[in-house]
């Protein structure tokens, strides 16, 4: 017999979202209280790292792929771009499907697609087929991260722990870790079996994810009813908006004037559609009212631009401007990666995010300013010190934004909000790539680095200005019922 306290807990667990819809309900009735279900961590973490590991492994495969198919760097670069574009569009779209149909279905479908992409890439007879495989990889790896954030929210509601800081930290640190070891792993795989192994490794990873997901992820009842229809027109306009914007940002040229025009037209059409349709893909009216979440997306773009501009620009300068070998440059950058991981791990158990973001933005400004001190004869100690400075914001800003989004987003749309966060991260990465191309037109010279540094410093200063007056950040994560 169900007592009043149990009924009340169940009603609280199924509170209505601002849109009046009930969040999805687990088939197995959750029991309030208890610990986070640790069995979920393995599929959540392993699925979430599929995207960053495929993003980073390809870096060492571009040259052998180009040699195999007789393709110049301008063509093999599409192996990187294809995954970025597919992921940037796929994350919020699949996140919306996770919110509507539950994480298990989308997680299993996405990881199965990763396996299919791995087979296609391993057997690809041409560069064009490889690009298709990378698109499929981008779409397939877009499911796990929104699913992981959705599961984290569901577990928080089940256990009554509103701030599962340690779980969010594990997700952030895992993604950073595999991004760091990705090139090393890719080089090892290529050494063992050629560049095709970089694609083939996704097959066993996919099978492990499928086995763990099928065994451990909870079955859920779809939230979407028959009267609700997926906003296909809104998704199509959103995809056109993102694709045209990102293609232009990657290589801004006057000859591509039609791309920003298409972006503006798609943006106007998307806004008109989403503010009028009954069941929008992205509720722009609700988003406009959630200013803290908009600020988080803005911080994500600014922080990612600075992070990726440093990673791309500094790494390239170490090899071309400073004259280090690729292996030596990797060793110089190792403290950067370790510092990023350490800063996230040390601060991760704290649910508060304001301090992380303030400190992260200050260190990002310091790292950008330090680039002005470098020259072609700079000592190794100084090179390492600059990297260490850059590693601290790498760990803090990403974790801070992820934690802020977790508390700011509508629980009923947490997966699509998390997908959008990844989209804005990729926008920052694309902007950084464009900046490096602009400031290094003839190679990564010291003069070019000294012109790139003020651009990065301006972005970091703007990030600091956005963070400092935002009083809502002081309340994020401070109302935790029980720290996880």
N, C-alpha and C positions, 0 to 999 in steps of 0.2 A: 504493500500500500504506500502510495506517495504522500509524504508529509508536506505541510505548508512551506517549510524551509527549502525542501528540494524543488517544489514547484516554482518558488520565487527565484531560486538559482537558475533553473532552466529558462524562465522567462527573461532573466537578465542576460543569459548566454545567447538568447535569440532576439536581442533588442533590435528595433528597426533602424535601418540606415536613414540618413537624411532624405533619401528619395522615397522612403516608405516601404522599401522592399526588405524582406527578411534575408539575412545572410544564410548561406547554405548550411545544412544540418548534417552532422555525421550520422550514418546509419546506426553505429554503435553509440548509444546515448552517453555523452561525456559526463564524467563524475567530477564536480567541482573540487578543487584542491589537488594536492599531490605534486609530483615533480614533472618537469618537461619529459616527454617520452623520448628517451635517448636513442631508441631504435630508429627514429626518423632522421637522425643526424647523418648517418652514412649515405643514404640516397640523396638527401638534401645537398650535402657538401660535394659528393662526387658528381652529381648532375650539374651543380652550379659552376664547377671548374672546367667543364667541357668547353665553354666558350672562351675563357681566357687562355687555356692551354692551346687551343687551335688558333687563336689570334697570335700567339707568340712563337709557336713551333715553326710556322710558315716562313719566318724571317730567314732561317738558315737553309730553306729549301728553294728559295727563289732562283739562286744561281744554277744549281743542278737541273731544275725544271726548265729554265731557259736554254741550257745547253742541250737538254734532251729533245726539245721541240724546235730549236733554232729560233727562239723568241727573244726579242730585246727586252731590257728592263721595263720599258714603257708598257709592254704587254703583260709581262709577269706580275706587274704591280696590281693588275686586276684581281689576282688571287687574294690580295689583302683587301682591296676595295670592295669586292663582292661580298665578303663576309661581313664587313662593317655595315654596308648598306642593308643587307638582309637582316642583320641583327637589330639595327636601329629602327627599322619598320616592324620587324617581327616581335620584339619584346613587348611593346604596349598592346599590340593586337592579340597575341597569345595570352598576355596577362589578363586581358578582358575575358577571354574564353575560360581562363582558370577561375576567375571570379564567378562566372556563370555556371560552369559545368564541373567545377572541382579540380583540385590539383592532380589527383591520381591519373585521370584520363589524359590530360595534356602532357603530364610528365612522361607517361609510357609512350604516347604517340611521338613526342619530341625525341626521346632517346632512341626509339626505333628508327626515326628518320636519320639520326646521326650515324647509326650502323649502316643504313642504306647508302648514305653519302660516303662513308668510308670505303665500301665496296666499289662504288662508282669511281672514286678517286684513285684507288689502287689499280683499277683496270683501265683507266682513262687512255684512249688512243690519241687524244689531242689536247691542246691547251684549252680550247673551248669547253670540252667536257669537264676538264678540271675546274673551270670557273663555275660551271653548273653545280659540281659537287660542293664547291665552297658556298654557293648560295643555299643549297640544301643543309649544309652544316650550320650556316647562320640561322636558318629558320628552326632547325632541330634543337640547337643549343639555346634557343630563346625561351624555352618552356620552363627549364629547371629553376632559374632564379626567381621568377614571379611565383612559381609553385612553392619554393622554399619560404619566401616571405609570407605567403598565404598560410602555410602550415604553421609558421611561427606565431602568427596572429591567432590562429585557431587554438593552438596549444596554450597561449597566454590567456585566452578566454576560458578554456577548460580548467586551467589550474588556478586562475585568479591572480596570476603574476603579470602585471601590466607592463613590465619592463624586462624582457628576457635578454639583458645586455650581453651575457656570455654567448648566447646562441648567435646573435647578430655579429659579434666579434669573430666567432669561428668562421662564419660565412665570408666576412671581409678578409680575414687573414688567409683563408684557404685560397681565395681568388688571387690575392697578391702573391702568395707563395708559388702557385703554379705558373703565373705570368713570369716570375723570375726564373724558374727552372725550365720553362718551355723551350727556349733556344738550346739549352744544354741537352735536354731530352731529345729534341729534334736532331741535333748533331749526332748524338749517340745512335738514334734509329737509322739515320742515313748511312752512318758508318757500318752498321750491321746489315742493312738490306736495301740501301738506295732510298731515293726520295719518296718512292711510293709507300714506304713504311710509315711516313708521316700521316698519310691518309688511312692506311690499313689499321693503325693502332686504335682508331675509333671503333672498329668492330668489336674487339673484346671489351673495351670501355662501355660500349652500348649494351652488350650482353649483361655485364655486371650491373649496370643501372637498371635494366629491365628486370633482372632477378630480384634486386633489392627493392625496387619500386613495387613490384607485384606482391612481394612478401610482406612489406612493412607499411606502405602508404595506406591510409584509411580510405575505405569506399565512402563516397558522399553522394547525396541526392542533388541533382541539378537544381539550381535556383531558378533558372529560366523556365517560364511557363509557355504554353502554346500560343498565348496571346502576344508574347514578346518575340520580336524578330531581331536578328543581328543587323546592325546598321551597316550594311554592305557599302552603301554610297558614301557614308562618312569614312569608313576604312579606306576606300579607294582614293578619296580626296586627300586623306591624311598621308597615304603612301606617296601620291604624286607630289605633295607639298615637301615631304622629307627628301625624296629622291632628287628632285630638281634643286633643292637648296644645297644638299650635300655634294652633288656633282659640281655645282658652281663653286662652292667653298673650296673644294679640293684643287681646282685649277681655274681660278677666276681670270677670265680673258674677255676682251670686248667682243670677240667672235661668238662667245656663248651668251650674248645679251638676252636671248630668248629664255634661258633658264630662270633668271630672277623674275622675268615677266610671268612665266608659268607658275612660279612659286607664289607670287602675289595673288594670281587668279585662283589658284588652288586654296590658298589661305582664306580668301574672301568666301569662296564656295563652301569650304569646310565650316567656317564660322556661321554662315547662314544655315547650313544644314543642321549643325549640332545644337543651335539655339531654337530650332523649330520642331525637330523630330521628337516623338514621344519617348523613345528609348535610345538616346545618343550613345555613340561609341565612347566619346569623352564628353562628360557633362561640363561644358564650358561655363555655364552659369554658376554651378557649384564650385568649379575651380577658381573663378573670379572672386568668389566670396572667401576662398581659403588662401589669403595672402601669405601666411607662413609657408605653405607648400609651394607657392609660386617662387618665393624667395629661395627655397631649397633647390628648385630646379635651376634658378639663376646661378646660385653658388656652385652647383654641379658643373655647369658650362665653364664658368670662370676658373674653378679649381682644376678641372680636367685640361683646359687649354694650357695652363701653366705647367702642369705635371707632364703632359705629353710633349710640349714644346721643349722642356728641359731634357726629357729622355731622348727624344729624336735629335735635337740640336746639339746637346752636350756630347752624346755618344759619337755623333758624326764628326764633331770638332776634335775629339780626342784622337781619332784615327787620321783625319786629314790635316787639321791645323796644328795639333801637338805632335803628330807623327808616331803615335803608338800603334802597335799591331792590334789586330782584332782580339787576340787572346789577352794582351796586356790591358786593353781598354775594358774588357770584361772583368778583369781582376780589380781595376780601379773602381768600377761601378758596383762591385759586390757589397762594399760597406753601405752604399746608398740603399740597396735592397734590404739588407739586414736591419738597417736603422728604421726603414719603413715598417717592416714586420714587427720590430720591437716596440715602436711607438704605439702601434695599434694594439698589440697584445697587452702592454702595460696599462694602457688607459681604457681598455675595452670593457672591463667589469663595471666601470662607472656608467650609469645611465645618462648622466648629464652630457649635453653636447656643446654647449656654448664655449666652455673652456677649450675643448678640442679644436673647434673651428677658429677661435681667436688665436691660439698658439700656432695652429697650422698655418694661418694666413701670414702671421708675423715671420715665421721661419721661411715661408715661400718668398716673401719680399727679400729677406736676407740672402737666400740662395741666388735669387735673380741678380741682386746687386753685386754679389761675390763674383759673378761671371765677368764683370768689368775689370777684375783684378788679374785675370788670366792672360797668359801670353804663350808664345810658342816655346818658351824656355822655362815655364812654370814647373816647380818641383812636384814630385809625386805626392808629397805630404799635403800640399795645397790642393791638388786635384782631388784627393780623397776627402779632405775637409769640406770642400764645396759639395761633393756628393752626399756627405753625411747631413749637411744642412738641408739639402733637397729631399732626403729620405724622410725626415720628420713630418713635413706636410703631406707627403705621399701617403703615410699611414693614417694621419689624423683627419684630413679633410674628407676622404672617401668614407671612412667609418662614421664621422660626424653627420654627414649628409644622409647616409643610409639610416642611421638611428633617428634622425629628425623626421625623415619621411615616414618611418614606421609609426611614429606617434601623431603625425599631422594628417595623414591620409584617412579618408573614410574607410573604416574596417570592411565595409561591403565591397570596396573597390581597391583593396590593398595591392592585389597582384598587378592590375593595370597601372596603378601609380608607381609600383616598383619597376615595371617595364619602361615607363616613361623616364624614370631616373637613369636607367641604362642608355636610353636614347639620347638624353642630354649629355651623358658622358661621351658618347661617340661623336656628337656634334663638336664638343670641345677637342676631341682627338683630331677631327678633320680640320678644325680651325688651326690647330697647332701644326699640322702637316703643311697647310697652306702658308703659314707664317715662316716655317723653315725653308720652304721652297722660295719664298720671296726674299728672305735675307741671305740665303746661300745660293744665288743664281749661278755662280761659277765654282761651287765647292764650299766646304765648311772652313772658311778662313777665319783668322782671329778678328779681322775687321768686321766680318759678317756676324760673328758671335757678339761683338760689342754693339752692334746695331739691334740684334735680336733681344739682348738683355733689357734695354729700356722698354721695349714692347711687352716683355714678360713682366717686368716690374710694374708697369702701369696696370696690367690685368690683376696682379696680386694685390696692388693697392686698392683697386676697385673692389676686389673680394673682401678686403678688410673693412672698407667703408660700408659694404652691404651687411656685413656681420655685426659690426659694433653697435649700431642703434636698434637692432632687432631684439626688442625686449621679450618677444615670444620664445626665443631660444632659451632664456633663463628658466622657463617653465617646462621645457621639453624633458621628459624622463625623470623629473623630480617628484612626481606623484606616484611613484611605484608602490604597489601594495607590498610586494616582497621582492627584493632583488634576487635575480636568478643566480 
